[in-house]
């Protein structure tokens, strides 16, 4: 077994091999604090002939035993990866993918298994480092190693690999991965942080990456295997030259133009090319050659002429339109259209009990703000099988959620669970950023008091072997496909709230990152202006179809009275009033309903349960049961006292049932509470109090006693004391 260590952020980062998974091409364990991950790398012996991409798979396996938890599912074992695991797998995949040889078609699988999680040092960073180290010591071709660092920012100071507790107060949660030469991936959430601080955080993280890379280089020199010689399929040079000449003759000036249906023209040109050269080369070779030559011309037009496929300038943004209140019965809706990209986002508000329960190794257990993203096939004019959300949908939804989270009001200010759903209706680039814009519009339409609207924009990049590069604002699908970068930036007018940068090259410089951030800020402010023309702030009232949450406070010691034995009391209230009721340990009660009358009724029932019994107080209660010595009266729900037979009337009572029976409502007063909390009631004392009121006819009360003035008059006939004795 071999082990190498270095110190990062005041803790020891350790990389080991030789103890676990000996049959994998490469296997390492990485530990930091008491968090440990096992990472393995394997490659198939033969390439796949049916693919034109790198078949790389990263699986991130969360084992709940790592955090000392038992799964909450019925089977009490882990099932399909949860959202957190999928996001961690994507975070590991993205910096690795550009560093494999172009044309590699062998299946490569990285499996990350979290063995121990101390819930302070998050394992995602160890996953990236472990994948790089496992590939580095294996015989799999890989142009690494790479380092990865999480950077926090609080009180003007940067933090390296901050703990979970430290991140809670951090203004930035940024992950940067890079090679020795350049940055290859950025993922960040921020609380409206200026671009210059973001750039500085990237630099701080990349400096630390160099230390992590140095550790891996020592590790690889000691434990690495010779690399496999993998055949990388290449197109015949004569084919590329012939296709390039043909393409130039087909489009002598350039392949774009205003109002030009380029997709249809390219498809016609591809079919014509297949027909012309189909006898000399395979259909797959011709398709790849056509794509390669088209890519060269697209990039040349951008770099040499500053001309994009749509005819826009490098900083130009496609036409934008916004709409709110699109759907009549939802709690809020926003439609955002940018060019051919269109997203409809719907807001639904619920009670706090509807927050999401998280069953993972994370310290987080609940989530009250959710954003979900759907990408149906019709959005690209295609047909395919409809199924649950894939990794891409989960990743895009999480990115938009992270971008909007900093402006969501605190639960104390707005006690609702909030769910956004973004439906992609048409896609041509940057649907995740359109979801951010649609989400802001929808939240404001729903009356959610967000701190500020958020907009998002995707930046692209085209570079050549020299120093030339062009940063593109608001990229389309074609520019993403043929370009070198997809740099998504979301934020408010004050600063950045989320970043996601992926590359197809082996890294970019800080200069390009700085230019992309600045150009993104310029575009974001323009988009925010367009959004404000439609709705500038949250509506003052919620939709009439949204539940209204009313907050009341009770003595925490009385919570058990509201809940009742086994929860029977609170269930009875919710069933009777059709409301939702959530109780916090501090005595805060949230009552939700679309019916104001139902809310008031629920409040009254709770107040009746929790009010204090006062000696001398008058109460109208219901007789629950009678005994030989008196009647028990419930003066409010769950609280009853005894009216002794001697206190039932202002005359002698021989039998309790002669005066009251179960179900009767009578007025009583509290004459005492014994040390055990038992309540003594009197009906006779009520008569005495009423006798002191000036005479005035007040009608007939619920007890069936005609009231003339202050003293209840007995019904005509024999007095109750003489019954059973004859006349």
C-alpha positions in Angstrom: 0.0 0.0 0.0 1.3 3.5 -0.9 0.1 6.7 0.7 0.9 10.4 0.0 -0.2 13.4 2.0 -0.3 17.2 1.9 -1.9 19.9 4.0 -4.8 21.9 2.6 -6.8 24.4 4.6 -5.3 23.2 7.9 -6.3 19.6 7.3 -4.5 16.6 5.8 -5.4 15.4 2.3 -4.3 11.8 1.9 -4.3 9.7 -1.3 -3.7 5.9 -1.0 -3.7 2.9 -3.3 -3.0 -0.9 -3.0 -5.6 -1.7 -0.3 -8.9 -1.8 -2.1 -10.3 -2.9 -5.5 -7.1 -4.5 -6.9 -8.7 -5.6 -10.2 -9.7 -2.1 -11.3 -7.4 -0.4 -13.8 -6.9 2.2 -11.1 -8.2 2.5 -7.5 -7.5 5.0 -4.8 -8.9 6.1 -1.5 -8.9 9.8 -0.7 -9.4 11.1 2.8 -9.8 14.6 4.3 -10.8 14.9 7.9 -12.9 11.8 8.6 -14.4 11.8 5.1 -13.2 8.9 2.9 -14.0 8.1 -0.7 -13.0 5.1 -2.8 -12.6 5.9 -6.5 -12.0 3.3 -9.2 -11.3 3.7 -13.0 -11.9 1.0 -15.6 -11.8 0.9 -19.4 -13.3 -1.6 -21.9 -10.7 -3.7 -23.9 -12.3 -2.7 -27.3 -13.7 0.5 -28.6 -17.4 0.9 -29.4 -17.9 1.1 -33.2 -21.3 2.7 -33.0 -20.5 6.0 -31.2 -18.9 9.3 -32.2 -18.3 10.5 -28.7 -16.4 9.6 -25.6 -18.5 7.0 -23.7 -17.4 8.2 -20.2 -19.6 7.3 -17.2 -19.2 8.6 -13.7 -21.2 7.0 -11.0 -21.3 8.5 -7.5 -22.5 6.1 -4.9 -23.7 7.5 -1.6 -23.8 4.8 1.1 -25.8 6.1 4.0 -23.7 4.0 6.4 -21.0 6.6 5.7 -22.9 9.1 7.8 -24.3 6.5 10.3 -27.8 6.6 8.8 -30.3 3.8 7.7 -32.1 4.5 4.5 -35.6 5.8 4.9 -37.1 3.8 2.1 -39.4 0.8 2.6 -36.6 -1.6 1.8 -34.1 0.2 4.0 -31.4 0.1 1.4 -30.1 2.5 -1.2 -31.9 2.7 -4.5 -31.3 4.8 -7.6 -29.0 7.8 -7.0 -30.6 10.8 -5.4 -30.4 14.3 -6.7 -27.3 15.1 -4.6 -25.5 12.1 -5.9 -26.3 12.9 -9.5 -25.0 16.4 -9.1 -21.8 15.2 -7.5 -21.3 12.7 -10.4 -21.7 15.6 -12.9 -19.3 17.7 -10.9 -16.7 15.0 -11.3 -17.4 14.2 -14.9 -17.2 17.8 -16.3 -13.5 18.6 -15.6 -12.3 15.1 -16.6 -14.0 14.9 -20.0 -11.9 17.4 -22.0 -8.7 15.7 -20.9 -9.2 12.3 -22.6 -7.7 11.8 -26.1 -9.9 13.1 -28.9 -11.4 10.2 -30.7 -11.3 7.8 -27.8 -14.2 5.4 -28.1 -13.5 2.9 -25.4 -16.0 2.7 -22.5 -14.5 4.4 -19.5 -16.2 4.1 -16.1 -15.4 6.0 -12.9 -17.1 4.8 -9.7 -17.0 6.9 -6.6 -18.1 5.3 -3.4 -18.4 7.4 -0.3 -17.2 5.2 2.6 -17.2 7.7 5.4 -18.7 11.1 5.7 -18.0 13.3 8.8 -20.6 15.8 7.6 -18.1 18.6 7.9 -15.8 17.9 5.0 -17.9 17.4 1.9 -16.9 14.4 -0.3 -17.5 16.0 -3.8 -14.0 17.6 -3.9 -12.4 14.3 -2.9 -14.4 12.6 -5.7 -12.7 14.9 -8.4 -9.3 14.5 -6.9 -9.7 10.7 -6.5 -10.9 10.3 -10.1 -7.9 12.2 -11.4 -5.5 10.1 -9.2 -7.2 6.8 -10.2 -6.9 7.7 -13.9 -3.3 8.9 -13.3 -2.0 5.7 -11.8 -4.1 3.5 -14.2 -3.1 2.5 -17.8 -6.0 4.6 -19.2 -4.9 7.5 -21.4 -5.6 10.7 -19.6 -4.0 14.2 -19.9 -4.1 15.0 -16.2 -3.7 15.3 -13.3 -6.2 17.9 -12.2 -6.8 19.5 -8.8 -10.1 20.6 -7.3 -10.7 23.1 -4.4 -13.8 24.6 -2.8 -13.5 28.3 -1.9 -15.6 30.2 0.6 -15.6 33.9 1.3 -16.7 35.5 4.6 -15.8 38.9 6.3 -13.4 39.7 3.4 -11.4 36.5 3.8 -11.2 33.5 1.5 -11.5 30.0 3.0 -10.0 26.9 1.5 -12.3 23.8 1.5 -14.6 25.3 4.1 -16.5 22.9 6.3 -20.2 22.6 6.1 -20.6 24.9 9.1 -18.3 27.5 7.6 -20.2 27.4 4.3 -23.5 28.3 6.1 -22.1 31.8 6.7 -20.1 32.1 3.4 -21.0 34.6 0.7 -19.5 32.2 -1.9 -19.5 28.5 -2.5 -17.2 28.0 -5.4 -15.5 24.9 -6.8 -12.7 25.3 -9.2 -10.9 22.5 -11.0 -7.8 22.9 -13.1 -4.7 21.4 -14.6 -1.2 22.7 -14.0 -1.6 25.1 -16.9 -5.2 26.4 -16.8 -8.7 26.3 -15.2 -11.0 23.6 -16.7 -14.2 23.9 -14.6 -16.0 26.3 -12.3 -19.2 25.7 -10.3 -20.4 28.4 -7.9 -23.2 29.7 -5.9 -23.0 33.2 -4.4 -25.0 35.8 -2.5 -25.0 38.7 -5.1 -21.2 38.9 -5.1 -19.4 41.2 -7.5 -17.5 39.7 -10.5 -14.1 40.8 -9.3 -14.4 38.8 -6.0 -15.6 35.8 -8.0 -12.5 36.1 -10.2 -10.2 36.4 -7.2 -11.8 33.3 -5.6 -11.1 31.4 -8.8 -7.4 32.4 -8.6 -7.2 31.4 -5.0 -8.7 28.0 -5.8 -6.4 27.5 -8.7 -3.3 28.3 -6.6 -4.4 25.6 -4.2 -5.0 23.2 -7.1 -1.3 23.4 -8.0 -0.5 21.9 -4.6 -3.0 19.1 -5.1 -1.5 18.4 -8.5 2.0 18.2 -7.1 0.8 15.6 -4.6 -0.7 13.5 -7.4 2.4 13.8 -9.6 4.5 12.3 -6.8 1.8 9.6 -6.3 1.7 8.8 -10.0 5.5 8.6 -10.3 5.5 6.0 -7.5 2.5 4.0 -8.4 1.5 4.6 -12.0 1.3 2.0 -14.8 2.3 2.5 -18.4 -0.5 3.9 -20.5 -2.4 1.7 -23.0 -1.9 2.5 -26.7 -5.5 3.1 -27.7 -6.3 3.4 -31.4 -8.0 6.7 -32.0 -10.0 6.7 -35.3 -9.1 9.6 -37.6 -10.6 10.7 -40.9 -8.6 10.2 -44.0 -6.9 13.6 -44.8 -8.0 13.4 -48.4 -11.7 13.1 -47.4 -11.5 16.2 -45.2 -9.8 18.2 -48.0 -12.4 17.1 -50.5 -15.4 17.9 -48.3 -13.8 21.3 -47.4 -13.4 22.2 -51.1 -17.0 21.1 -51.8 -18.3 23.1 -48.9 -16.6 26.2 -50.0 -18.0 25.8 -53.5 -21.5 25.3 -52.0 -21.3 28.4 -49.8 -18.7 30.6 -51.5 -19.0 33.6 -49.2 -20.0 32.1 -45.9 -22.7 29.7 -44.7 -24.8 32.3 -42.9 -27.0 35.2 -43.6 -29.9 37.1 -42.2 -33.2 35.3 -42.8 -31.3 32.3 -44.1 -32.7 28.9 -43.0 -29.3 27.5 -42.3 -30.3 24.3 -40.6 -32.4 23.3 -43.7 -29.6 24.3 -46.0 -27.0 22.3 -44.1 -29.3 19.2 -44.1 -29.8 19.5 -47.9 -26.0 20.0 -48.3 -25.3 16.9 -46.2 -27.6 14.7 -48.2 -26.1 16.0 -51.4 -22.6 15.2 -50.1 -23.6 11.7 -49.1 -25.1 11.1 -52.6 -22.0 12.5 -54.3 -19.3 10.7 -52.3 -21.2 7.8 -50.9 -19.4 5.2 -53.1 -15.9 6.2 -52.0 -16.4 6.6 -48.2 -18.8 5.2 -45.5 -21.8 7.2 -44.5 -20.3 7.7 -41.0 -17.0 9.0 -42.4 -18.8 11.4 -44.6 -21.1 12.7 -41.8 -18.0 13.2 -39.5 -16.1 15.0 -42.3 -19.0 17.2 -43.0 -19.4 18.1 -39.3 -15.6 18.7 -39.0 -15.5 21.1 -42.0 -18.6 22.9 -40.9 -17.1 23.4 -37.5 -13.9 24.9 -39.0 -15.9 27.4 -41.1 -18.2 28.4 -38.2 -15.1 29.1 -36.0 -13.2 30.9 -38.8 -16.2 33.2 -39.4 -16.3 34.1 -35.7 -12.6 34.6 -35.3 -11.7 36.3 -38.6 -14.9 38.2 -39.4 -16.6 38.6 -36.1 -19.7 37.0 -37.7 -21.9 34.5 -35.8 -24.2 32.0 -37.4 -27.2 34.2 -36.8 -25.5 37.3 -38.1 -25.3 38.8 -34.6 -22.2 40.6 -33.2 -20.2 39.0 -30.5 -22.0 40.9 -27.7 -25.5 40.9 -29.2 -28.4 39.2 -27.4 -31.3 37.7 -29.2 -34.8 39.4 -29.1 -36.4 39.0 -25.7 -40.1 38.9 -24.7 -41.6 38.3 -21.2 -45.1 37.5 -20.0 -46.6 36.9 -16.5 -50.0 35.5 -15.4 -50.0 33.2 -18.4 -52.0 30.5 -16.6 -55.3 31.3 -14.9 -55.4 28.8 -12.0 -51.7 28.5 -11.0 -50.3 30.5 -8.1 -47.9 32.3 -10.4 -46.5 31.8 -14.0 -43.8 33.5 -16.1 -43.1 33.0 -19.8 -39.6 33.9 -21.0 -38.6 33.8 -24.7 -35.1 34.6 -26.0 -34.7 33.9 -29.7 -36.0 30.4 -30.3 -35.5 29.4 -26.6 -38.8 29.5 -24.7 -39.4 28.5 -21.1 -42.6 28.6 -19.1 -42.1 28.5 -15.3 -44.9 27.9 -12.8 -44.9 28.7 -9.1 -46.8 26.6 -6.5 -47.0 27.6 -2.9 -47.6 25.1 -0.1 -47.5 24.9 3.7 -44.2 24.2 5.6 -45.1 20.6 6.0 -44.7 20.1 2.2 -41.0 20.8 2.3 -38.8 18.2 0.7 -37.2 15.5 3.0 -33.6 14.8 2.0 -32.4 11.2 2.6 -28.7 11.5 1.9 -25.4 11.7 3.7 -25.7 15.5 3.7 -26.4 17.4 6.9 -29.4 19.0 5.3 -32.6 17.2 6.1 -35.3 19.5 4.6 -35.6 21.9 1.7 -38.4 24.5 1.3 -37.4 25.9 -2.1 -37.3 23.6 -5.1 -36.8 24.1 -8.8 -37.6 21.4 -11.3 -36.7 21.4 -15.0 -38.4 19.5 -17.8 -37.0 19.1 -21.3 -39.6 17.3 -23.5 -38.6 16.1 -27.0 -40.9 18.5 -28.8 -38.8 21.4 -27.5 -36.2 20.5 -30.2 -38.8 19.2 -32.7 -37.8 15.5 -32.0 -39.4 12.3 -31.0 -38.1 10.1 -28.2 -39.3 8.1 -25.3 -40.7 10.1 -22.4 -39.3 9.1 -19.0 -38.3 10.6 -15.7 -35.7 13.4 -15.4 -32.2 12.4 -16.5 -28.9 13.7 -15.3 -29.1 16.8 -17.6 -32.5 17.8 -16.4 -31.5 17.4 -12.8 -28.3 19.4 -13.3 -30.1 22.2 -15.2 -32.8 22.4 -12.6 -30.3 22.5 -9.7 -28.3 25.3 -11.4 -31.4 27.5 -11.7 -32.4 26.7 -8.2 -29.0 27.7 -6.9 -29.2 31.0 -8.9 -32.6 31.9 -7.4 -32.1 30.7 -3.8 -30.2 33.9 -2.6 -33.3 36.1 -3.3 -35.9 33.7 -1.7 -37.3 35.3 1.5 -36.6 33.6 4.8 -39.2 31.3 6.3 -39.8 33.7 9.1 -40.8 36.4 6.6 -42.6 34.1 4.1 -43.7 30.8 5.8 -44.3 28.8 2.6 -42.8 25.9 0.8 -42.1 27.1 -2.8 -41.8 24.9 -5.8 -40.9 26.1 -9.3 -41.3 24.0 -12.4 -39.7 25.1 -15.7 -41.2 23.6 -18.8 -38.9 24.0 -21.8 -41.2 24.7 -24.8 -38.5 25.5 -27.3 -34.8 25.0 -27.1 -32.0 26.7 -29.0 -29.3 27.3 -26.3 -29.3 28.3 -22.7 -32.6 26.9 -21.5 -31.2 26.7 -17.9 -30.6 30.4 -17.9 -34.0 31.0 -19.5 -35.4 29.0 -16.6 -33.7 31.5 -14.2 -35.4 34.4 -15.9 -38.8 32.6 -16.1 -38.4 31.7 -12.5 -38.0 35.3 -11.4 -41.0 36.4 -13.4 -43.1 33.6 -12.0 -42.1 34.3 -8.4 -43.0 37.9 -8.7 -46.3 37.1 -10.4 -47.1 34.7 -7.5 -46.4 37.5 -4.9 -43.3 35.9 -3.4 -41.4 38.9 -1.9 -38.0 38.1 -3.6 -35.2 40.5 -2.8 -34.4 41.2 -6.4 -35.1 39.7 -9.9 -32.4 37.3 -11.2 -31.4 36.8 -14.8 -29.1 34.4 -16.5 -27.0 34.3 -19.6 -24.7 31.7 -21.3 -21.4 32.8 -22.7 -19.5 30.9 -25.4 -15.9 30.9 -26.6 -14.0 30.3 -29.8 -10.1 30.0 -29.7 -7.4 29.0 -32.0 -3.9 27.6 -31.6 -2.6 31.2 -31.3 -3.6 33.9 -28.8 -6.9 34.8 -30.6 -10.2 34.2 -28.9 -13.7 35.5 -29.1 -16.2 35.5 -26.2 -19.8 35.2 -27.4 -22.8 36.5 -25.5 -26.1 34.5 -25.3 -24.9 31.5 -27.3 -27.2 29.4 -29.4 -27.2 25.6 -29.7 -24.9 25.6 -32.7 -22.4 27.9 -31.1 -22.4 25.7 -28.0 -21.9 22.6 -30.2 -19.0 24.0 -32.2 -17.5 26.3 -29.5 -15.0 25.7 -26.7 -16.9 26.8 -23.7 -20.4 27.0 -22.1 -20.1 29.6 -19.3 -23.4 30.2 -17.6 -23.7 33.2 -15.2 -26.8 34.2 -13.3 -27.3 37.1 -10.9 -29.1 40.3 -9.9 -28.1 43.9 -10.7 -25.9 43.8 -7.6 -23.9 40.7 -8.3 -23.5 37.0 -9.2 -25.7 34.3 -7.7 -24.6 31.2 -9.7 -21.9 30.1 -12.2 -21.3 27.0 -14.2 -18.4 26.7 -16.6 -17.7 23.7 -18.8 -15.0 23.4 -21.4 -14.2 21.3 -24.4 -10.6 22.5 -24.4 -7.9 21.7 -21.9 -8.3 24.9 -20.0 -8.6 28.7 -20.3 -6.7 31.6 -18.8 -7.8 34.1 -16.1 -7.9 36.7 -18.9 -10.7 34.9 -20.7 -12.6 34.2 -17.4 -12.4 37.9 -16.6 -13.7 39.0 -20.1 -16.5 36.4 -19.9 -17.6 37.6 -16.5 -17.7 41.2 -17.6 -19.5 40.5 -20.8 -22.0 38.3 -18.9 -22.7 41.2 -16.5 -23.3 43.5 -19.4 -25.8 41.1 -20.9 -27.4 40.3 -17.6 -28.2 43.9 -16.9 -29.9 44.3 -20.3 -32.0 41.2 -19.7 -33.1 42.5 -16.3 -34.2 45.7 -17.9 -36.4 43.8 -20.4 -37.9 41.7 -17.5 -38.7 44.9 -15.5 -40.6 46.3 -18.4 -43.1 43.4 -17.8 -43.0 43.2 -14.0 -40.7 45.2 -11.8 -41.5 43.8 -8.3 -43.5 41.1 -6.6 -47.2 41.5 -6.6 -48.5 42.9 -3.2 -51.0 40.0 -2.8 -50.9 36.2 -3.4 -53.2 34.6 -5.9 -56.7 33.8 -4.6 -55.9 30.2 -5.4 -52.8 30.1 -3.2 -53.1 29.0 0.4 -53.0 31.8 2.9 -50.7 31.1 5.9 -51.6 32.7 9.2 -49.2 32.7 12.0 -50.2 32.6 15.7 -48.1 31.9 18.8 -48.9 29.9 21.9 -47.1 29.0 25.1 -44.7 26.1 24.1 -45.8 24.2 27.2 -49.3 24.0 25.7 -48.2 22.4 22.4 -49.1 19.0 23.7 -52.7 20.2 24.3 -53.0 21.2 20.7 -51.5 17.9 19.4 -53.4 15.7 21.8 -52.8 12.0 22.6 -51.3 10.4 19.5 -52.0 13.5 17.5 -55.8 13.0 17.7 -56.6 16.6 18.7 -54.7 18.3 15.8 -56.0 15.7 13.3 -59.6 16.5 14.4 -59.0 20.2 13.9 -57.5 19.8 10.5 -60.3 17.4 9.4 -63.0 19.7 10.7 -61.6 22.9 9.2 -59.8 21.4 6.1 -56.7 23.5 7.0 -53.0 22.6 7.2 -51.5 23.2 10.7 -47.7 23.2 11.4 -46.4 23.6 14.9 -42.8 24.6 15.8 -41.2 23.8 19.1 -41.1 27.5 20.0 -44.9 27.7 20.0 -45.3 29.1 16.5 -48.3 27.7 14.7 -48.8 28.2 10.9 -52.4 27.7 9.7 -52.9 27.4 5.9 -56.1 27.5 3.9 -57.6 29.2 0.9 -60.8 29.7 3.0 -60.5 32.6 5.4 -63.5 31.3 7.5 -61.8 28.0 7.9 -58.6 29.7 9.1 -60.6 31.7 11.7 -62.3 28.6 12.9 -59.0 26.7 13.3 -57.6 29.7 15.2 -60.6 29.7 17.6 -60.3 26.0 18.2 -56.6 26.3 19.0 -57.2 29.3 21.3 -59.9 27.4 23.1 -57.4 24.6 23.7 -54.6 26.8 25.0 -56.4 29.5 26.9 -55.8 29.6 30.7 -58.6 28.8 33.1 -59.2 31.7 35.4 -60.8 31.4 38.8 -64.0 33.5 38.6 -64.2 33.3 34.9 -67.5 32.6 33.2 -67.6 29.8 30.6 -70.3 28.2 28.5 -69.5 24.5 28.3 -71.0 21.1 27.3 -71.9 18.4 29.8 -69.8 15.4 28.9 -71.0 12.9 31.5 -72.9 12.8 34.8 -72.3 10.9 38.0 -74.2 10.6 41.3 -72.1 13.4 42.8 -72.1 15.9 39.9 -71.6 16.7 36.2 -68.5 17.0 34.2 -68.5 20.0 31.9 -66.0 20.7 29.0 -65.5 24.4 29.2 -63.3 24.3 26.1 -61.8 21.5 24.0 -59.7 19.1 26.1 -60.4 21.0 29.4 -63.2 19.9 31.7 -64.2 20.4 35.3 -66.7 19.1 37.9 -69.9 20.8 38.9 -70.7 19.2 42.2 -74.4 18.4 42.7 -74.5 21.0 45.4 -73.4 23.6 42.8 -75.8 22.7 40.0 -78.6 25.2 41.0 -79.5 27.8 43.6 -81.9 25.3 45.1 -81.5 21.8 46.5 -80.9 19.2 43.8 -81.6 15.6 44.7 -80.5 14.0 41.4 -78.1 15.3 38.8 -80.2 14.1 35.9 -83.1 16.2 37.1 -81.2 19.3 36.1 -78.8 18.4 33.3 -78.0 15.6 30.9 -75.0 14.8 28.6 -74.9 17.2 25.7 -76.5 20.1 27.5 -74.8 23.5 27.2 -74.7 25.3 30.5 -73.0 28.4 31.9 -70.6 27.8 34.7 -67.9 29.7 36.7 -64.6 28.5 38.0 -64.6 28.5 41.8 -61.3 26.8 42.3 -58.4 24.7 41.0 -56.8 22.1 43.3 -53.0 21.4 43.5 -53.5 18.5 41.0 -55.0 20.9 38.4 -58.6 19.7 38.8 -61.1 22.4 38.0 -64.1 23.0 40.3 -67.1 24.6 38.6 -70.3 26.1 39.9 -73.6 26.8 38.1 -75.1 28.1 41.3 -72.5 30.9 41.4 -73.6 32.0 38.0 -77.2 32.5 39.2 -75.8 34.6 42.0 -73.8 36.8 39.6 -76.7 37.2 37.3 -78.9 38.3 40.3 -76.7 41.3 40.7 -77.5 42.6 37.1 -80.3 45.2 36.9 -83.7 43.7 36.0 -84.3 43.6 32.3 -86.0 41.1 30.1 -83.2 39.3 28.3 -85.1 36.4 26.6 -84.8 32.7 26.9 -81.3 31.2 27.2 -79.9 27.9 25.9 -80.8 26.2 29.2 -84.5 26.7 28.6 -84.8 29.0 31.6 -86.8 32.2 31.0 -84.7 35.0 32.3 -86.5 38.0 33.8 -83.9 40.4 35.0 -81.1 39.0 36.9 -82.5 35.8 38.4 -83.4 32.7 36.3 -87.0 31.8 37.1 -87.7 28.1 37.7 -90.1 26.5 35.2 -93.7 26.3 36.4 -94.8 23.2 38.3 -93.3 21.4 41.2 -89.8 22.3 42.3 -87.2 19.6 41.3 -86.8 18.8 45.0 -90.3 17.5 45.4 -90.4 15.2 42.3 -91.0 11.6 43.2 -92.8 12.4 46.4 -96.3 13.0 45.1 -98.5 16.0 45.4 
